[in-house]
Amino acid sequence: MATEGRSCPLSYRLDPRQLGREPAVARESVYIIGGLYGNWAALQAIDTLQRQEVAAGQPEPGLVFNGDFNWFNADDSSFRRINEWVLAHSAIQGNVEAELGSPSAGAGCGCAYPDWVGGETVTRSNAIMARLQRTGTNHDDLRARLAQLPRQLALTVAGHRVQVLHGDPESLAGWQLALESMPTPGRISDRLVDWFEQADARIFACSHTCLPYMQDFDINGVRHLVVNNGAAGMPNFRRDRRGLLTRLSTRPSPVPSLYGTRLGTLYCDAIPIDWSEQWDIWFAGQWPPGSPAWESYRARFMSGPAHRLEDAIRLMG
C-alpha cells in the first residue's frame, strides 16, 4: 500500500501535450510566487516590492501564485486572509490547495515526497495538512474557489511563452523539475526537450520542491530556462532567512535580485523577500514547540536550509 504523503492521486496527473494548447496571457511584468505557505508577512513584503517598482517608474508587477500558498495558516483568521488576498490575483493549485478543495483518500499532504525525504518529515506534513483541512471546513466558500483553480497557466513576457507549473509537466506534485533531478549544467535530457517542445515554451516556472535554482538549456541553438523559485514563504539558502520569488519583465529590475539572466528583452530575476520579525512570534504562537510545523520548519526559519546560493545558479552564460 502506498504511504500517505509519498504517493500521487491519479487526479494529479497532467498531460504535457496539453501545455502548448493553452492560451497565453501577455504580461509586461510579473512576480511568480510559489510556496508562500501561508506566510502573511511575506505577502506584506511583496506588496512593498511592488510599490518600490512603481516608485522607480516601472509598471506594477502582476502577481501569479503557482501553488502551495496555504500551509502554516491553520487558524481561521489567517486562512481567510491568505486565501482572499491570493485569490484576488492569478493563481494555480498546488497539492495543498488540491487537498483543501477536493481531498483525495490516502493522499495525506499530497506532496508525493521522494525517497530522499525522511519518513518523519512525511508524517509531520500529513499532520499539518490534517489540521489545515479541519480549518478549511469552516470556509466552504474559499474551498470551493480553491477546487476550481487551474493546475497550469501560460503567459507571454517580451514575446516569450512562459509555462507556469507547480510540480512538473506530468504531475501537479511531480519532482522531475526538482534541483536533484536536473542534468549537469550544459546538458539536457530528452524528457526536457520533449516538454519544452510540447509546451512551445522558453521558460518553465515552477516551485513545489522548496530548493531554488535557475538553469538554462540549449535546444537547437535556442536558449531555454527552468526557474524554480523554491519558497516565497520560507528561507531558501544557508544563513539567509529570506524567501524568494521569480520576476519576469520587459524591463530590468529596480529592486535587488540575488541572481538572474536575460532571454533577449526578457529579464528573469530571483528576488529576495525580507519579511517582518513579527512572523516568528506569530509562527511560535500557532505552531509551538512539539508541533509538527515547529519540528519540521523552525530550524529552517532560523538559519535556512543547507542549500547555497552558488548551488542555485546553473547558467552557462
TORKOL-4160 file (C-alpha; in steps of 0.2 Angstrom, whole numbers, padded with zeros to 4 digits, m for minus):
317
<pt num="1" X="0000" Y="0000" Z="0000"/>
<pt num="2" X="0007" Y="0017" Z="m0004"/>
<pt num="3" X="0012" Y="0028" Z="0010"/>
<pt num="4" X="0001" Y="0044" Z="0013"/>
<pt num="5" X="0012" Y="0059" Z="0008"/>
<pt num="6" X="0023" Y="0049" Z="m0004"/>
<pt num="7" X="0010" Y="0044" Z="m0017"/>
<pt num="8" X="0001" Y="0055" Z="m0030"/>
<pt num="9" X="m0018" Y="0053" Z="m0033"/>
<pt num="10" X="m0022" Y="0049" Z="m0051"/>
<pt num="11" X="m0031" Y="0066" Z="m0052"/>
<pt num="12" X="m0014" Y="0074" Z="m0050"/>
<pt num="13" X="m0008" Y="0068" Z="m0067"/>
<pt num="14" X="m0006" Y="0081" Z="m0081"/>
<pt num="15" X="m0004" Y="0078" Z="m0100"/>
<pt num="16" X="0011" Y="0088" Z="m0106"/>
<pt num="17" X="0004" Y="0088" Z="m0123"/>
<pt num="18" X="m0009" Y="0100" Z="m0117"/>
<pt num="19" X="0003" Y="0113" Z="m0112"/>
<pt num="20" X="0006" Y="0121" Z="m0129"/>
<pt num="21" X="m0013" Y="0122" Z="m0132"/>
<pt num="22" X="m0017" Y="0134" Z="m0118"/>
<pt num="23" X="m0020" Y="0152" Z="m0122"/>
<pt num="24" X="m0006" Y="0163" Z="m0115"/>
<pt num="25" X="m0009" Y="0180" Z="m0106"/>
<pt num="26" X="0003" Y="0194" Z="m0111"/>
<pt num="27" X="0011" Y="0202" Z="m0096"/>
<pt num="28" X="0024" Y="0216" Z="m0096"/>
<pt num="29" X="0030" Y="0212" Z="m0078"/>
<pt num="30" X="0025" Y="0198" Z="m0067"/>
<pt num="31" X="0030" Y="0191" Z="m0050"/>
<pt num="32" X="0028" Y="0172" Z="m0049"/>
<pt num="33" X="0026" Y="0167" Z="m0031"/>
<pt num="34" X="0027" Y="0148" Z="m0027"/>
<pt num="35" X="0027" Y="0141" Z="m0009"/>
<pt num="36" X="0020" Y="0156" Z="0000"/>
<pt num="37" X="0015" Y="0143" Z="0014"/>
<pt num="38" X="0003" Y="0154" Z="0022"/>
<pt num="39" X="0016" Y="0167" Z="0027"/>
<pt num="40" X="0006" Y="0183" Z="0028"/>
<pt num="41" X="0022" Y="0193" Z="0032"/>
<pt num="42" X="0030" Y="0188" Z="0015"/>
<pt num="43" X="0014" Y="0195" Z="0007"/>
<pt num="44" X="0017" Y="0211" Z="0015"/>
<pt num="45" X="0035" Y="0212" Z="0009"/>
<pt num="46" X="0029" Y="0208" Z="m0009"/>
<pt num="47" X="0017" Y="0222" Z="m0008"/>
<pt num="48" X="0032" Y="0233" Z="m0003"/>
<pt num="49" X="0042" Y="0227" Z="m0018"/>
<pt num="50" X="0028" Y="0231" Z="m0030"/>
<pt num="51" X="0027" Y="0249" Z="m0023"/>
<pt num="52" X="0046" Y="0251" Z="m0025"/>
<pt num="53" X="0044" Y="0246" Z="m0043"/>
<pt num="54" X="0031" Y="0259" Z="m0046"/>
<pt num="55" X="0041" Y="0272" Z="m0037"/>
<pt num="56" X="0055" Y="0268" Z="m0049"/>
<pt num="57" X="0044" Y="0272" Z="m0064"/>
<pt num="58" X="0041" Y="0254" Z="m0068"/>
<pt num="59" X="0024" Y="0246" Z="m0071"/>
<pt num="60" X="0017" Y="0237" Z="m0056"/>
<pt num="61" X="0021" Y="0218" Z="m0057"/>
<pt num="62" X="0006" Y="0207" Z="m0058"/>
<pt num="63" X="0006" Y="0193" Z="m0046"/>
<pt num="64" X="0004" Y="0175" Z="m0051"/>
<pt num="65" X="0004" Y="0162" Z="m0037"/>
<pt num="66" X="0009" Y="0145" Z="m0043"/>
<pt num="67" X="0003" Y="0134" Z="m0028"/>
<pt num="68" X="0005" Y="0130" Z="m0010"/>
<pt num="69" X="0001" Y="0147" Z="m0004"/>
<pt num="70" X="m0008" Y="0138" Z="0011"/>
<pt num="71" X="0001" Y="0128" Z="0024"/>
<pt num="72" X="0005" Y="0137" Z="0041"/>
<pt num="73" X="m0011" Y="0147" Z="0040"/>
<pt num="74" X="m0021" Y="0134" Z="0050"/>
<pt num="75" X="m0031" Y="0147" Z="0061"/>
<pt num="76" X="m0047" Y="0154" Z="0054"/>
<pt num="77" X="m0041" Y="0172" Z="0053"/>
<pt num="78" X="m0025" Y="0169" Z="0043"/>
<pt num="79" X="m0034" Y="0155" Z="0032"/>
<pt num="80" X="m0046" Y="0168" Z="0026"/>
<pt num="81" X="m0033" Y="0182" Z="0025"/>
<pt num="82" X="m0021" Y="0172" Z="0014"/>
<pt num="83" X="m0034" Y="0165" Z="0003"/>
<pt num="84" X="m0044" Y="0181" Z="0000"/>
<pt num="85" X="m0028" Y="0190" Z="m0004"/>
<pt num="86" X="m0021" Y="0177" Z="m0016"/>
<pt num="87" X="m0037" Y="0173" Z="m0025"/>
<pt num="88" X="m0039" Y="0192" Z="m0030"/>
<pt num="89" X="m0024" Y="0188" Z="m0041"/>
<pt num="90" X="m0019" Y="0175" Z="m0054"/>
<pt num="91" X="m0016" Y="0158" Z="m0045"/>
<pt num="92" X="m0015" Y="0139" Z="m0049"/>
<pt num="93" X="m0017" Y="0125" Z="m0037"/>
<pt num="94" X="m0003" Y="0117" Z="m0028"/>
<pt num="95" X="m0005" Y="0100" Z="m0020"/>
<pt num="96" X="m0010" Y="0109" Z="m0004"/>
<pt num="97" X="m0024" Y="0118" Z="m0012"/>
<pt num="98" X="m0029" Y="0102" Z="m0021"/>
<pt num="99" X="m0031" Y="0093" Z="m0005"/>
<pt num="100" X="m0040" Y="0108" Z="0003"/>
<pt num="101" X="m0053" Y="0110" Z="m0012"/>
<pt num="102" X="m0056" Y="0092" Z="m0015"/>
<pt num="103" X="m0046" Y="0080" Z="m0003"/>
<pt num="104" X="m0041" Y="0063" Z="m0011"/>
<pt num="105" X="m0042" Y="0047" Z="0000"/>
<pt num="106" X="m0025" Y="0041" Z="0005"/>
<pt num="107" X="m0015" Y="0057" Z="m0002"/>
<pt num="108" X="m0011" Y="0064" Z="0015"/>
<pt num="109" X="m0002" Y="0081" Z="0011"/>
<pt num="110" X="m0001" Y="0076" Z="m0007"/>
<pt num="111" X="0017" Y="0081" Z="m0008"/>
<pt num="112" X="0022" Y="0065" Z="m0016"/>
<pt num="113" X="0039" Y="0065" Z="m0007"/>
<pt num="114" X="0053" Y="0056" Z="m0015"/>
<pt num="115" X="0064" Y="0043" Z="m0005"/>
<pt num="116" X="0077" Y="0055" Z="m0001"/>
<pt num="117" X="0065" Y="0064" Z="0011"/>
<pt num="118" X="0064" Y="0056" Z="0028"/>
<pt num="119" X="0049" Y="0047" Z="0034"/>
<pt num="120" X="0047" Y="0059" Z="0050"/>
<pt num="121" X="0045" Y="0074" Z="0038"/>
<pt num="122" X="0032" Y="0065" Z="0028"/>
<pt num="123" X="0022" Y="0060" Z="0044"/>
<pt num="124" X="0023" Y="0078" Z="0051"/>
<pt num="125" X="0017" Y="0085" Z="0034"/>
<pt num="126" X="0002" Y="0074" Z="0034"/>
<pt num="127" X="m0002" Y="0081" Z="0052"/>
<pt num="128" X="0000" Y="0099" Z="0046"/>
<pt num="129" X="m0012" Y="0095" Z="0031"/>
<pt num="130" X="m0025" Y="0087" Z="0043"/>
<pt num="131" X="m0025" Y="0102" Z="0054"/>
<pt num="132" X="m0027" Y="0114" Z="0039"/>
<pt num="133" X="m0041" Y="0104" Z="0032"/>
<pt num="134" X="m0050" Y="0105" Z="0048"/>
<pt num="135" X="m0049" Y="0124" Z="0047"/>
<pt num="136" X="m0054" Y="0123" Z="0029"/>
<pt num="137" X="m0071" Y="0116" Z="0034"/>
<pt num="138" X="m0075" Y="0132" Z="0041"/>
<pt num="139" X="m0073" Y="0141" Z="0025"/>
<pt num="140" X="m0083" Y="0132" Z="0012"/>
<pt num="141" X="m0083" Y="0147" Z="0000"/>
<pt num="142" X="m0065" Y="0148" Z="m0001"/>
<pt num="143" X="m0063" Y="0129" Z="m0003"/>
<pt num="144" X="m0075" Y="0129" Z="m0017"/>
<pt num="145" X="m0064" Y="0143" Z="m0026"/>
<pt num="146" X="m0048" Y="0133" Z="m0022"/>
<pt num="147" X="m0056" Y="0117" Z="m0030"/>
<pt num="148" X="m0059" Y="0127" Z="m0046"/>
<pt num="149" X="m0041" Y="0134" Z="m0049"/>
<pt num="150" X="m0032" Y="0128" Z="m0064"/>
<pt num="151" X="m0016" Y="0117" Z="m0062"/>
<pt num="152" X="m0006" Y="0126" Z="m0075"/>
<pt num="153" X="m0005" Y="0144" Z="m0083"/>
<pt num="154" X="0003" Y="0151" Z="m0099"/>
<pt num="155" X="0010" Y="0168" Z="m0100"/>
<pt num="156" X="0020" Y="0178" Z="m0113"/>
<pt num="157" X="0033" Y="0191" Z="m0107"/>
<pt num="158" X="0043" Y="0200" Z="m0120"/>
<pt num="159" X="0036" Y="0188" Z="m0133"/>
<pt num="160" X="0042" Y="0173" Z="m0125"/>
<pt num="161" X="0030" Y="0159" Z="m0119"/>
<pt num="162" X="0031" Y="0155" Z="m0100"/>
<pt num="163" X="0023" Y="0139" Z="m0094"/>
<pt num="164" X="0019" Y="0141" Z="m0075"/>
<pt num="165" X="0018" Y="0125" Z="m0066"/>
<pt num="166" X="0018" Y="0119" Z="m0048"/>
<pt num="167" X="0027" Y="0102" Z="m0049"/>
<pt num="168" X="0032" Y="0097" Z="m0067"/>
<pt num="169" X="0023" Y="0095" Z="m0083"/>
<pt num="170" X="0017" Y="0077" Z="m0079"/>
<pt num="171" X="0011" Y="0079" Z="m0061"/>
<pt num="172" X="0004" Y="0093" Z="m0050"/>
<pt num="173" X="0016" Y="0086" Z="m0037"/>
<pt num="174" X="0030" Y="0080" Z="m0048"/>
<pt num="175" X="0048" Y="0081" Z="m0043"/>
<pt num="176" X="0055" Y="0080" Z="m0061"/>
<pt num="177" X="0059" Y="0098" Z="m0060"/>
<pt num="178" X="0067" Y="0097" Z="m0043"/>
<pt num="179" X="0086" Y="0103" Z="m0042"/>
<pt num="180" X="0090" Y="0085" Z="m0038"/>
<pt num="181" X="0083" Y="0079" Z="m0054"/>
<pt num="182" X="0091" Y="0091" Z="m0065"/>
<pt num="183" X="0105" Y="0086" Z="m0078"/>
<pt num="184" X="0123" Y="0093" Z="m0076"/>
<pt num="185" X="0124" Y="0111" Z="m0082"/>
<pt num="186" X="0127" Y="0112" Z="m0100"/>
<pt num="187" X="0117" Y="0096" Z="m0104"/>
<pt num="188" X="0099" Y="0092" Z="m0107"/>
<pt num="189" X="0088" Y="0077" Z="m0105"/>
<pt num="190" X="0077" Y="0070" Z="m0119"/>
<pt num="191" X="0062" Y="0072" Z="m0107"/>
<pt num="192" X="0066" Y="0091" Z="m0105"/>
<pt num="193" X="0067" Y="0093" Z="m0124"/>
<pt num="194" X="0050" Y="0085" Z="m0126"/>
<pt num="195" X="0042" Y="0096" Z="m0113"/>
<pt num="196" X="0049" Y="0112" Z="m0120"/>
<pt num="197" X="0043" Y="0107" Z="m0137"/>
<pt num="198" X="0026" Y="0101" Z="m0132"/>
<pt num="199" X="0023" Y="0117" Z="m0122"/>
<pt num="200" X="0030" Y="0128" Z="m0135"/>
<pt num="201" X="0039" Y="0137" Z="m0121"/>
<pt num="202" X="0055" Y="0146" Z="m0117"/>
<pt num="203" X="0053" Y="0146" Z="m0098"/>
<pt num="204" X="0046" Y="0133" Z="m0086"/>
<pt num="205" X="0042" Y="0142" Z="m0070"/>
<pt num="206" X="0039" Y="0130" Z="m0055"/>
<pt num="207" X="0040" Y="0128" Z="m0036"/>
<pt num="208" X="0035" Y="0113" Z="m0025"/>
<pt num="209" X="0052" Y="0106" Z="m0021"/>
<pt num="210" X="0057" Y="0120" Z="m0010"/>
<pt num="211" X="0075" Y="0122" Z="m0016"/>
<pt num="212" X="0078" Y="0136" Z="m0029"/>
<pt num="213" X="0088" Y="0136" Z="m0045"/>
<pt num="214" X="0089" Y="0144" Z="m0062"/>
<pt num="215" X="0096" Y="0133" Z="m0076"/>
<pt num="216" X="0097" Y="0136" Z="m0095"/>
<pt num="217" X="0097" Y="0124" Z="m0109"/>
<pt num="218" X="0102" Y="0125" Z="m0127"/>
<pt num="219" X="0089" Y="0117" Z="m0139"/>
<pt num="220" X="0094" Y="0118" Z="m0157"/>
<pt num="221" X="0103" Y="0134" Z="m0154"/>
<pt num="222" X="0089" Y="0142" Z="m0144"/>
<pt num="223" X="0091" Y="0146" Z="m0125"/>
<pt num="224" X="0078" Y="0140" Z="m0113"/>
<pt num="225" X="0076" Y="0141" Z="m0095"/>
<pt num="226" X="0069" Y="0132" Z="m0080"/>
<pt num="227" X="0067" Y="0143" Z="m0065"/>
<pt num="228" X="0062" Y="0136" Z="m0048"/>
<pt num="229" X="0059" Y="0149" Z="m0035"/>
<pt num="230" X="0060" Y="0137" Z="m0020"/>
<pt num="231" X="0049" Y="0145" Z="m0007"/>
<pt num="232" X="0042" Y="0163" Z="m0006"/>
<pt num="233" X="0037" Y="0160" Z="0012"/>
<pt num="234" X="0052" Y="0151" Z="0019"/>
<pt num="235" X="0071" Y="0153" Z="0019"/>
<pt num="236" X="0080" Y="0146" Z="0004"/>
<pt num="237" X="0098" Y="0147" Z="0007"/>
<pt num="238" X="0110" Y="0144" Z="0021"/>
<pt num="239" X="0111" Y="0158" Z="0034"/>
<pt num="240" X="0099" Y="0168" Z="0024"/>
<pt num="241" X="0081" Y="0170" Z="0031"/>
<pt num="242" X="0073" Y="0177" Z="0016"/>
<pt num="243" X="0060" Y="0170" Z="0004"/>
<pt num="244" X="0062" Y="0171" Z="m0015"/>
<pt num="245" X="0051" Y="0175" Z="m0030"/>
<pt num="246" X="0053" Y="0174" Z="m0049"/>
<pt num="247" X="0052" Y="0191" Z="m0058"/>
<pt num="248" X="0049" Y="0191" Z="m0076"/>
<pt num="249" X="0049" Y="0208" Z="m0085"/>
<pt num="250" X="0052" Y="0218" Z="m0101"/>
<pt num="251" X="0062" Y="0229" Z="m0090"/>
<pt num="252" X="0077" Y="0227" Z="m0078"/>
<pt num="253" X="0073" Y="0226" Z="m0060"/>
<pt num="254" X="0074" Y="0241" Z="m0049"/>
<pt num="255" X="0074" Y="0230" Z="m0034"/>
<pt num="256" X="0089" Y="0220" Z="m0029"/>
<pt num="257" X="0090" Y="0202" Z="m0036"/>
<pt num="258" X="0101" Y="0188" Z="m0030"/>
<pt num="259" X="0104" Y="0181" Z="m0047"/>
<pt num="260" X="0096" Y="0182" Z="m0065"/>
<pt num="261" X="0098" Y="0182" Z="m0083"/>
<pt num="262" X="0091" Y="0188" Z="m0100"/>
<pt num="263" X="0082" Y="0180" Z="m0114"/>
<pt num="264" X="0083" Y="0194" Z="m0127"/>
<pt num="265" X="0072" Y="0208" Z="m0120"/>
<pt num="266" X="0065" Y="0197" Z="m0106"/>
<pt num="267" X="0073" Y="0199" Z="m0089"/>
<pt num="268" X="0072" Y="0185" Z="m0077"/>
<pt num="269" X="0077" Y="0188" Z="m0059"/>
<pt num="270" X="0076" Y="0179" Z="m0042"/>
<pt num="271" X="0070" Y="0192" Z="m0030"/>
<pt num="272" X="0073" Y="0190" Z="m0011"/>
<pt num="273" X="0058" Y="0193" Z="0001"/>
<pt num="274" X="0063" Y="0200" Z="0018"/>
<pt num="275" X="0048" Y="0199" Z="0030"/>
<pt num="276" X="0045" Y="0206" Z="0047"/>
<pt num="277" X="0051" Y="0198" Z="0063"/>
<pt num="278" X="0033" Y="0198" Z="0068"/>
<pt num="279" X="0031" Y="0182" Z="0058"/>
<pt num="280" X="0042" Y="0172" Z="0071"/>
<pt num="281" X="0031" Y="0177" Z="0085"/>
<pt num="282" X="0015" Y="0173" Z="0076"/>
<pt num="283" X="0023" Y="0156" Z="0070"/>
<pt num="284" X="0028" Y="0151" Z="0088"/>
<pt num="285" X="0010" Y="0155" Z="0094"/>
<pt num="286" X="0002" Y="0145" Z="0081"/>
<pt num="287" X="0015" Y="0131" Z="0080"/>
<pt num="288" X="0023" Y="0129" Z="0097"/>
<pt num="289" X="0037" Y="0118" Z="0101"/>
<pt num="290" X="0032" Y="0100" Z="0099"/>
<pt num="291" X="0020" Y="0104" Z="0085"/>
<pt num="292" X="0023" Y="0096" Z="0068"/>
<pt num="293" X="0027" Y="0113" Z="0059"/>
<pt num="294" X="0039" Y="0118" Z="0073"/>
<pt num="295" X="0048" Y="0101" Z="0072"/>
<pt num="296" X="0049" Y="0102" Z="0053"/>
<pt num="297" X="0052" Y="0120" Z="0049"/>
<pt num="298" X="0058" Y="0130" Z="0065"/>
<pt num="299" X="0077" Y="0127" Z="0061"/>
<pt num="300" X="0074" Y="0132" Z="0043"/>
<pt num="301" X="0066" Y="0148" Z="0048"/>
<pt num="302" X="0080" Y="0152" Z="0060"/>
<pt num="303" X="0095" Y="0148" Z="0049"/>
<pt num="304" X="0089" Y="0142" Z="0032"/>
<pt num="305" X="0092" Y="0125" Z="0023"/>
<pt num="306" X="0109" Y="0118" Z="0018"/>
<pt num="307" X="0107" Y="0125" Z="0000"/>
<pt num="308" X="0119" Y="0138" Z="m0005"/>
<pt num="309" X="0117" Y="0152" Z="m0017"/>
<pt num="310" X="0130" Y="0146" Z="m0029"/>
<pt num="311" X="0121" Y="0130" Z="m0030"/>
<pt num="312" X="0106" Y="0139" Z="m0037"/>
<pt num="313" X="0115" Y="0147" Z="m0051"/>
<pt num="314" X="0116" Y="0134" Z="m0065"/>
<pt num="315" X="0118" Y="0146" Z="m0080"/>
<pt num="316" X="0130" Y="0143" Z="m0095"/>
<pt num="317" X="0132" Y="0161" Z="m0100"/>
